[in-house]
Amino acid sequence: MIHDRGDTVKPLKKSISITLDLPILERIQQLAEQEDRSISSYINQVLKAHLRSLEEP
C-alpha cells in the first residue's frame, strides 16, 4: 500500500520485533554502516531484493 504525503509517495511501514543470531546482526550492522543506512532500511532493502529474486523465472 502507498501513502501520499504531499509530493512524496512512500510505502506504509509497520514496526515489528525480530530476533536475529548475533553474528548475522553484527554483519548487517557493518553492511548498513558501509551504505550509510539504518539497520531497518538495510534489512528492508535486502528483503525486497530477495522477494524480487523469488519472482524471477
PyMOL commands that set and color helices and strands:
alter all, ss='L'
color gray80, all
select helices_A, chain A and resi 22-34+39-55
alter helices_A, ss='H'
color red, helices_A
select strands_A, chain A and resi 2-5+8-11
alter strands_A, ss='S'
color yellow, strands_A
deselect
rebuild
show_as cartoon
